[in-house]
Amino acid sequence: MKSPDSIAPLPNPARTVLILSLAPAIGLGIGRFAYSLVLPDMRESLQWSYSTAGFMNTVNAAGYLAGALGGAAFVRRFGLFKTLWLGVLMSIVSLILCALSGNFFVLSFARILVGFGAAISFVGGGALAATIAQANPKRSAFLLSLFYTGPGLGLIVSGLASPFLLQYFGPGSWWIVWAALGAISIAMAIPLLINPIDTPPPESATASAPVALKPMIIFLIAYFIFGAGYIAYMTFMIAYVRDAGGSAAAQSAFWCLIGIGAFASPWVWRRLMTKGDSGRTFGIIMATLTVGAALAMIGATPFWLATSALVFGNSFFAVVTATTAFSRLNYPPDAWPKVIGIMTITFGLGQTLGPFASGAITDATGSLSYALNFSVALLALGAVLAFFQKSLRSPQ
């Protein structure tokens, strides 16, 4: 039986990675993050508090955490590509459920399901992308970054559709948006279905490759803080834009600019990713992310919001890419699924705390600005900590 790094040479690796990137486009860009676009209408129509709205992303993050914990088991059982495909299927089912019911428990289950699906497809897809990158060493950083343009595509698609659907159909039409996003996701999943990659389940010895946590503990703490800090921006910024008087066009433009920033990420950060064996790369990108989040707090004017969206989008997905680069540069291929799983678990733990805490701060203070400023402070802390992580390839 082949190990996970035994993929036959691919004639067009960039095309293959771009097809794989449709998985995080569906699971993350649409399934997870489009909630921010629909949230204001859902909150008003269903009479939710900000704490309840944040709770929906907390349970989503809990599902993501469960998927991260179970990702390695899915890889052992089904292989990398089938794990990715199962995650995509779960994400699509969750979108359909969101369109069918306004019941709190049904919606909670749907948010958990898309979190779980996004995580296992991320673990499988991230390991696949790292494997393809490893087979093309001269283009490895670029190929790896291409996988993380997927969420940007999902953001652009949902940003172009959701605000205008809500404007056209009026208050209470949030379920129509979920139905439309479900249909779009089904169409996006077709290229994945017809372009499978032959990756059988790895041998048990591969799946149980030991990974020591202590050498990368600083990196994990910084990634945990990133998970807790970024999620307030991705959950509540559309509400912030809307509260500042932003029209459907303004909301769409803001969200699409985040996606456009993500698309530029491979070209902006490709050289730095080749030096990602320590926490320096992670720290530089996370510091840029902090600046991006802080720019929106200067003032809710079109200039500051647009700049914030571009900088945040470009660096947000690059932070995630940096974690895979760190894994790829410091560990052997047979350990990648497990290391990426550990990273995703850490990220998921941070995400679980962030949304509900942000919603509670907003309910207590009556202003989204306090919660968003708190998230900026968290991101700054994580950026500073990351610089203390040493390369695992160097003497400790």
C-alpha positions as CSV (number, residue, x, y, z in Angstrom):
1,M,0.0,0.0,0.0
2,K,1.2,3.5,-0.8
3,S,2.1,6.1,1.8
4,P,0.5,9.5,1.6
5,D,3.5,11.0,-0.2
6,S,3.4,8.4,-3.0
7,I,1.4,10.4,-5.7
8,A,2.3,9.8,-9.3
9,P,3.9,12.8,-11.0
10,L,1.2,15.3,-12.1
11,P,1.4,16.9,-15.6
12,N,-0.1,20.2,-14.3
13,P,0.3,20.5,-10.5
14,A,-0.9,24.1,-10.3
15,R,-4.2,23.1,-12.0
16,T,-4.6,20.2,-9.6
17,V,-4.0,22.3,-6.6
18,L,-6.4,25.0,-7.8
19,I,-9.1,22.3,-8.2
20,L,-8.3,21.1,-4.7
21,S,-8.7,24.7,-3.5
22,L,-12.4,24.4,-4.3
23,A,-12.8,22.4,-1.1
24,P,-11.9,25.2,1.2
25,A,-13.7,27.6,-1.1
26,I,-16.9,25.7,-0.2
27,G,-16.2,24.7,3.3
28,L,-14.5,27.8,4.6
29,G,-15.2,30.7,2.1
30,I,-18.9,29.9,1.8
31,G,-19.9,27.4,4.4
32,R,-18.2,29.1,7.4
33,F,-17.6,32.7,6.5
34,A,-20.8,33.6,4.5
35,Y,-22.6,33.5,7.9
36,S,-21.2,37.0,8.5
37,L,-23.1,38.3,5.4
38,V,-26.4,36.7,6.4
39,L,-26.1,37.4,10.1
40,P,-27.6,40.9,10.3
41,D,-30.8,39.7,8.6
42,M,-30.9,36.5,10.6
43,R,-30.4,38.3,13.9
44,E,-33.2,40.8,13.2
45,S,-35.6,38.2,11.7
46,L,-35.0,35.6,14.4
47,Q,-34.7,38.1,17.2
48,W,-31.2,37.0,18.3
49,S,-28.9,38.9,20.6
50,Y,-25.3,39.4,19.7
51,S,-24.4,36.6,22.1
52,T,-26.8,34.2,20.3
53,A,-25.3,35.3,17.0
54,G,-21.8,34.7,18.3
55,F,-22.9,31.3,19.8
56,M,-23.7,30.1,16.2
57,N,-20.1,30.6,15.3
58,T,-19.0,29.1,18.6
59,V,-20.8,25.9,17.8
60,N,-19.4,26.1,14.3
61,A,-15.9,26.4,15.7
62,A,-16.7,23.4,18.0
63,G,-17.6,21.4,14.9
64,Y,-14.4,22.5,13.3
65,L,-12.5,21.4,16.4
66,A,-14.2,18.0,16.3
67,G,-13.3,17.7,12.6
68,A,-9.7,18.5,13.4
69,L,-9.6,15.9,16.1
70,G,-11.2,13.3,13.8
71,G,-9.3,14.3,10.6
72,A,-6.4,11.9,11.1
73,A,-8.9,9.0,11.6
74,F,-10.7,9.9,8.4
75,V,-7.4,10.0,6.5
76,R,-6.5,6.6,7.9
77,R,-9.9,5.2,6.9
78,F,-10.5,6.8,3.5
79,G,-7.3,8.5,2.3
80,L,-6.6,12.1,1.7
81,F,-8.8,12.8,-1.3
82,K,-11.9,11.0,-0.1
83,T,-11.5,12.7,3.3
84,L,-11.5,16.1,1.4
85,W,-14.6,15.0,-0.6
86,L,-16.6,13.9,2.4
87,G,-15.9,17.3,4.1
88,V,-17.2,19.1,1.0
89,L,-20.4,16.9,1.0
90,M,-21.0,17.7,4.7
91,S,-20.6,21.4,3.9
92,I,-23.1,21.4,1.1
93,V,-25.6,19.5,3.3
94,S,-25.3,22.1,6.0
95,L,-26.0,24.9,3.6
96,I,-29.2,23.2,2.5
97,L,-30.2,22.7,6.1
98,C,-29.8,26.4,6.8
99,A,-32.2,27.2,3.9
100,L,-34.8,24.7,5.2
101,S,-35.4,25.9,8.8
102,G,-35.2,28.8,11.1
103,N,-35.2,26.5,14.2
104,F,-32.4,27.3,16.5
105,F,-31.4,23.7,17.1
106,V,-31.5,22.8,13.3
107,L,-29.3,25.9,12.5
108,S,-27.0,25.0,15.4
109,F,-26.6,21.4,14.0
110,A,-26.0,22.8,10.5
111,R,-23.3,25.2,11.8
112,I,-21.6,22.3,13.6
113,L,-21.8,20.1,10.5
114,V,-20.2,22.7,8.2
115,G,-17.4,23.2,10.8
116,F,-16.7,19.5,10.9
117,G,-16.8,19.2,7.2
118,A,-14.5,22.2,6.6
119,A,-12.0,20.9,9.1
120,I,-11.6,17.3,7.7
121,S,-11.5,18.7,4.1
122,F,-8.8,21.1,5.3
123,V,-6.7,18.4,6.9
124,G,-7.0,16.1,3.8
125,G,-6.6,18.9,1.3
126,G,-3.8,20.6,3.1
127,A,-1.8,17.4,3.3
128,L,-2.5,16.7,-0.4
129,A,-1.4,20.2,-1.4
130,A,1.8,19.8,0.7
131,T,2.5,16.5,-0.9
132,I,2.1,17.9,-4.4
133,A,4.3,20.9,-3.4
134,Q,7.0,18.5,-2.1
135,A,7.1,16.8,-5.5
136,N,7.8,20.2,-7.1
137,P,10.5,21.7,-4.9
138,K,11.2,24.7,-7.1
139,R,7.6,25.8,-6.9
140,S,6.7,24.3,-3.6
141,A,5.8,27.6,-1.7
142,F,3.8,28.9,-4.6
143,L,1.9,25.6,-5.1
144,L,1.1,25.4,-1.4
145,S,-0.2,29.0,-1.4
146,L,-2.5,28.2,-4.3
147,F,-4.5,25.8,-2.1
148,Y,-5.3,28.7,0.3
149,T,-6.7,30.9,-2.4
150,G,-9.8,28.7,-2.2
151,P,-11.4,30.5,0.7
152,G,-10.8,33.8,-1.1
153,L,-12.8,32.5,-4.1
154,G,-15.6,31.4,-1.7
155,L,-15.6,34.9,-0.1
156,I,-15.9,36.6,-3.5
157,V,-18.7,34.3,-4.7
158,S,-20.7,34.8,-1.5
159,G,-19.9,38.5,-1.4
160,L,-21.2,39.0,-4.9
161,A,-24.4,37.1,-4.3
162,S,-25.5,37.5,-0.7
163,P,-25.9,41.3,-0.1
164,F,-27.8,41.8,-3.4
165,L,-30.1,38.8,-2.8
166,L,-31.0,40.2,0.6
167,Q,-31.6,43.6,-0.9
168,Y,-33.8,42.3,-3.7
169,F,-35.9,39.9,-1.6
170,G,-36.0,42.1,1.5
171,P,-36.0,41.5,5.3
172,G,-36.4,37.8,6.2
173,S,-34.9,36.5,3.0
174,W,-31.8,35.0,4.7
175,W,-32.9,31.5,3.9
176,I,-33.0,32.3,0.2
177,V,-29.3,33.3,0.4
178,W,-28.4,30.0,2.0
179,A,-30.3,28.1,-0.7
180,A,-28.5,30.1,-3.4
181,L,-25.1,29.4,-1.8
182,G,-26.0,25.7,-1.5
183,A,-26.7,25.6,-5.3
184,I,-23.5,27.5,-6.1
185,S,-21.5,25.1,-3.9
186,I,-22.9,22.1,-5.7
187,A,-21.7,23.5,-9.0
188,M,-18.3,24.2,-7.5
189,A,-18.0,20.7,-6.2
190,I,-18.3,19.1,-9.7
191,P,-14.7,19.7,-10.8
192,L,-13.6,18.0,-7.6
193,L,-15.8,15.0,-8.3
194,I,-14.6,14.5,-11.8
195,N,-10.9,15.1,-11.0
196,P,-10.1,12.6,-8.2
197,I,-6.5,12.1,-7.1
198,D,-5.5,8.5,-6.4
199,T,-4.4,8.5,-2.8
200,P,-5.3,5.3,-0.9
201,P,-5.5,5.3,2.9
202,P,-2.0,5.4,4.3
203,E,-0.5,2.5,6.3
204,S,-1.1,2.4,10.0
205,A,2.6,3.1,10.7
206,T,2.3,6.3,8.7
207,A,-0.9,7.4,10.5
208,S,0.7,6.9,14.0
209,A,3.9,8.8,13.3
210,P,4.9,10.4,16.6
211,V,4.8,14.2,16.8
212,A,6.2,16.0,19.8
213,L,4.3,19.1,20.9
214,K,6.9,20.7,23.2
215,P,9.2,21.9,20.4
216,M,6.4,23.8,18.7
217,I,4.5,24.9,21.8
218,I,5.1,28.7,21.1
219,F,3.8,28.3,17.6
220,L,0.7,26.5,18.8
221,I,0.0,29.2,21.4
222,A,0.3,31.9,18.8
223,Y,-2.0,30.0,16.4
224,F,-4.5,29.6,19.3
225,I,-4.5,33.3,19.8
226,F,-4.9,33.9,16.1
227,G,-8.0,31.6,16.1
228,A,-9.5,33.6,19.0
229,G,-8.6,37.0,17.6
230,Y,-9.4,36.9,13.9
231,I,-12.9,35.4,14.2
232,A,-14.5,38.6,15.6
233,Y,-13.5,40.4,12.4
234,M,-14.9,37.6,10.2
235,T,-18.1,37.3,12.2
236,F,-19.1,40.9,12.8
237,M,-17.5,43.2,10.3
238,I,-20.4,43.1,7.9
239,A,-22.7,44.1,10.8
240,Y,-20.1,46.9,11.5
241,V,-20.2,48.1,7.9
242,R,-24.0,47.9,7.8
243,D,-24.3,49.8,11.1
244,A,-22.1,52.5,9.7
245,G,-24.6,53.0,6.9
246,G,-23.0,50.6,4.3
247,S,-25.4,49.7,1.5
248,A,-25.6,46.2,-0.1
249,A,-23.0,47.4,-2.7
250,A,-20.7,48.5,0.1
251,Q,-21.1,45.2,2.0
252,S,-20.4,43.3,-1.2
253,A,-17.4,45.3,-2.1
254,F,-15.9,44.9,1.4
255,W,-16.3,41.2,1.4
256,C,-15.0,40.8,-2.1
257,L,-11.9,42.9,-1.3
258,I,-11.1,40.4,1.5
259,G,-11.3,37.6,-1.2
260,I,-9.2,39.6,-3.7
261,G,-6.6,40.2,-1.0
262,A,-6.5,36.4,-0.5
263,F,-6.0,35.8,-4.2
264,A,-2.9,38.1,-4.1
265,S,-1.5,36.2,-1.1
266,P,0.6,33.6,-3.0
267,W,2.5,36.3,-4.9
268,V,2.9,38.6,-2.0
269,W,4.2,36.0,0.5
270,R,5.7,33.3,-1.7
271,R,9.4,34.1,-0.9
272,L,8.7,34.5,2.8
273,M,7.0,31.1,2.9
274,T,10.3,29.4,1.8
275,K,11.7,30.6,5.2
276,G,8.7,29.4,7.2
277,D,10.6,26.8,9.3
278,S,10.6,29.2,12.3
279,G,7.9,31.5,13.8
280,R,9.4,34.5,12.0
281,T,7.3,34.1,8.9
282,F,4.1,33.5,10.9
283,G,4.9,36.5,13.1
284,I,5.4,38.9,10.2
285,I,2.2,37.9,8.5
286,M,0.2,38.0,11.7
287,A,1.6,41.5,12.5
288,T,0.3,42.5,9.0
289,L,-3.1,41.0,9.8
290,T,-3.2,43.0,13.1
291,V,-2.6,46.2,11.1
292,G,-5.4,45.2,8.7
293,A,-7.9,44.6,11.5
294,A,-6.9,47.9,13.2
295,L,-7.4,50.0,10.1
296,A,-11.1,49.4,10.2
297,M,-11.2,50.9,13.7
298,I,-9.7,54.2,12.6
299,G,-12.9,55.1,10.9
300,A,-15.8,53.5,9.0
301,T,-15.0,55.4,5.8
302,P,-14.8,53.7,2.4
303,F,-11.0,54.2,2.2
304,W,-10.2,52.7,5.6
305,L,-12.7,49.9,5.3
306,A,-11.4,49.0,1.8
307,T,-7.8,49.1,2.9
308,S,-8.6,47.0,6.0
309,A,-10.3,44.4,3.9
310,L,-7.5,44.1,1.4
311,V,-4.7,43.9,4.0
312,F,-6.7,41.5,6.3
313,G,-7.7,39.2,3.5
314,N,-4.2,39.0,2.1
315,S,-2.6,38.2,5.4
316,F,-5.4,36.1,7.0
317,F,-5.1,33.2,4.5
318,A,-1.3,33.6,4.5
319,V,-1.2,33.0,8.2
320,V,-2.9,29.6,7.6
321,T,-0.5,28.9,4.7
322,A,2.4,29.6,7.1
323,T,1.3,26.9,9.5
324,T,1.4,24.3,6.7
325,A,4.8,25.6,5.5
326,F,6.0,25.2,9.1
327,S,4.8,21.7,9.1
328,R,6.2,20.8,5.7
329,L,9.7,22.3,6.5
330,N,10.1,20.8,9.9
331,Y,8.5,17.3,9.7
332,P,8.7,14.3,7.3
333,P,5.8,13.7,4.9
334,D,4.3,10.8,6.8
335,A,3.8,13.2,9.8
336,W,2.1,16.0,7.8
337,P,-1.6,14.9,8.3
338,K,-1.0,14.6,12.1
339,V,0.9,17.9,12.4
340,I,-1.7,19.7,10.3
341,G,-4.4,18.1,12.5
342,I,-2.7,19.3,15.6
343,M,-2.5,22.8,14.2
344,T,-6.1,22.7,13.2
345,I,-7.1,21.6,16.7
346,T,-5.3,24.5,18.2
347,F,-6.9,26.9,15.8
348,G,-10.3,25.4,16.5
349,L,-9.9,25.8,20.3
350,G,-9.2,29.5,19.8
351,Q,-12.2,29.9,17.4
352,T,-14.5,28.2,19.9
353,L,-13.8,31.0,22.4
354,G,-13.7,34.0,20.1
355,P,-17.3,34.4,18.7
356,F,-19.3,34.1,21.9
357,A,-16.8,36.3,23.8
358,S,-17.1,38.9,21.1
359,G,-20.9,38.8,21.1
360,A,-21.0,39.0,24.9
361,I,-18.7,42.1,24.9
362,T,-20.9,43.7,22.3
363,D,-24.1,43.0,24.3
364,A,-22.5,44.3,27.5
365,T,-21.1,47.5,25.9
366,G,-23.7,48.1,23.2
367,S,-21.0,48.6,20.6
368,L,-19.2,46.3,18.2
369,S,-16.1,48.5,18.3
370,Y,-15.1,47.2,21.8
371,A,-15.1,43.6,20.7
372,L,-13.3,44.4,17.5
373,N,-10.6,46.4,19.4
374,F,-10.2,43.5,21.8
375,S,-9.6,41.1,18.8
376,V,-6.9,43.5,17.5
377,A,-5.1,43.4,20.8
378,L,-5.2,39.6,20.8
379,L,-3.8,39.4,17.3
380,A,-0.9,41.7,18.3
381,L,-0.1,39.5,21.2
382,G,0.0,36.4,19.0
383,A,2.3,38.2,16.5
384,V,4.8,39.0,19.2
385,L,4.8,35.5,20.6
386,A,5.4,33.9,17.2
387,F,8.8,35.5,16.8
388,F,10.1,33.4,19.8
389,Q,9.4,30.1,17.9
390,K,12.7,28.5,16.7
391,S,13.1,26.3,13.7
392,L,12.9,22.6,14.6
393,R,15.6,21.9,12.1
394,S,18.1,23.9,14.1
395,P,19.7,22.9,17.4
396,Q,17.4,23.5,20.3
